[in-house]
Amino acid sequence: MKWSVTVDSRVVKVDLTALPDLQEVEPGVYSLVQDGQSYEIRVAHVNGAHQVDVAGRRLIVDATDPHRAAPRRRSEGPQNIAAAMPGKVIRVLVKEGDAVETGQGLVVVEAMKMQNEVQSPRAARVMKVAAKVGATVAAGEVLVTIE
Amino acid sequence: MFRKVLIANRGEIAVRVIRALREMGIASVAVYSDADRRSLHVRRADEAEHVGGSPSDDSYLRIDRVLDAARKHGADAIHPGYGFLSENAEFAAACAAQGVTFIGPPPEAISALGSKTEARKLALRVGVPVVPGTEEPLGGLHDAQQAARRIGYPVMLKAAAGGGGKGMRRVDSEAELEPALRDASSEAQRSFGSDEIYLEKLLINPRHIEIQLIGDLHGNTIHLGERECSLQRRHQKVLEECPSPLVAEHPELRHEMGAAALKLARAAGYVNAGTAEFLVDGDGRFYFLEMNTRLQVEHPVTEWVTGLDLVHLQLRIAAGEPLGIRQSDVKWQGAAIECRICAEDPEYGFFPSPGHIVHLAEPAGPGVRVDSGVYSGWDIPLEYDPLLAKLTVHGPDRDAAIARARRAIDEYAITGVTTNLRFFRDLLRDEEFISGRLHTGFIEEFLARRPRHEPNSHYDVLAAVVAAMHTRDTEPERTDHLHGSRWVSEGRRRMLR
């Protein structure tokens, strides 16, 4: 069965038997000898996607098992705004019910002495504010939900 | 010599000091915060003491707790590393009061050289050049014209009370001076409540070159040559090297800057390791900037080319031993380069990227040294700076060192978090970098010309297959209860491969 895999937002269809020599030599480290070329490929599963390092580049890969894939629902409804990276919430700039503009700051997250303002991707009304000042958040953790 | 030394620091520098202590047969005491219980320096040390919460002002900056730990463990000296308490004269004095040796300069020298303005005054007094400028605020347009003529254009107007670019104006000629002074004064008044302006010579794309100093308690002070630190971003150094490509062209510069740095050190009664930082213009004129009264992050570059171990020397000097090396004994061999490996995302404004290190493979082989504070499976804390490790390489000349650095970066793998490894991969192949025409604006210019890596369908397929296989092999087993043991399903998988 073919897998439909997204590599840096490009869709690639692959068969898992395509690379019969591919060997996992260490946990998360694969070796491939193909047409006389030796490749080392590293993979780490982070925040629901795979970081794959190959030939000096890092590709972000979303691979879902075709046996398990649930049909994806694309809806217009509420949107969760998540932290892009782990950090500490140092300011919450909106409250529930606020109308926000595209690009307006919602929450400020700090990590390693640098501050990152999480912004609204579109004009909307704030439905829910999950972020609390002083809380530590993981990457991908929902901070704010907009309508 | 000391029997036991406490390291008032964390991360790679704490590990670096522990290594030196072990080589010298001295016991080590690590201190750690809540966030650092599982950090490498705690694992490597002989003894360890918890000193407080994760924020550094509740742990690594707590003079009282660090000294309590030293007392409790019977440490006879404290190595401060860099950052944290390393340039804190009060801490150095508190160590002395408790009868613990502070491995660094005396508190008086830290005070005399640690403050930028005090150090500038001292430099002027002993005749070491500083960036030319007015010592007092300007008294009006006529005063400004006089000063600018004396110093020479281009000049920079700066708010005396200011910072952050407010109240600053570049002036290239006398015609521009009047409006620029007016604008700068009113902006300074609005921003800082003071319209006082002073004037400084504007150095265009200067180099940042520093001199390593080391002195003992018996009046012997020598310099160990320069390090070129021009590659910086937001005043954070990115890559350092020795020799400076400029010094390689003008060898006399090393000795002139070295002599200037020694004048300052001697005037301030400096002891132990320290670094004098200079800006150098296109004509090789150098201007003293500031003094760092501690071991520098980039000290391994100097260790590679001089063959000296700076931490061993620091310990011996602090224990009262004579330096044992004369200036004429110092020889510089080959070229060394350091890359600061950080958990940060160069594609995203170098934003810090803490997280879980899934897999770590460090480079090795000829001429390669890794000073690391991390390990595979470790969670990088949010609270501290993003430096993970320093990769330093040495080769017979600069080209060989660059080739070695490229090779080592290719061997280096850190997965799970975003690092600047791929940034270095590109930087070390950049023609301008290879040419050695470095200046403090270099990194910004490089970011604009950094090559884009076009998608490659072959690599896409490799990545897709590996990710799919990894997903299949690491997903929780759904069918175990239906098909028996994991071994059976593992066997089935192998047949499918």
Interface residues (C-beta under 8 A of the other chain):
Chain A: W3 V5 V7 D8 R10 V12 V14 L16 T17 A18 L19 P20 L22 E24 E26 P27 G28 V29 Y30 L32 Y39 I41 R42 V43 A44 H45 V46 H50 Q51 V52 D53 V54 A55 G56 R57 R58 L59 V61 D62 A63 T64 D65 R68 M85 P86 G87 K88 E110 A111 M112 K113 M114 N116 T136 A139
Chain B: A343 E344 F351 P352 S353 P354 G355 H356 V358 H359 A361 L382 E383 Y384 D385 P386 D410 A413 T415 G416 V417 T418 R422 R425 H453 P455 N456 Y459 D460 V461 L462 A463 A464 V465 V466 A467 A468 M469 H470 T471 R472 D473 T474 E475 R478 L496 R497
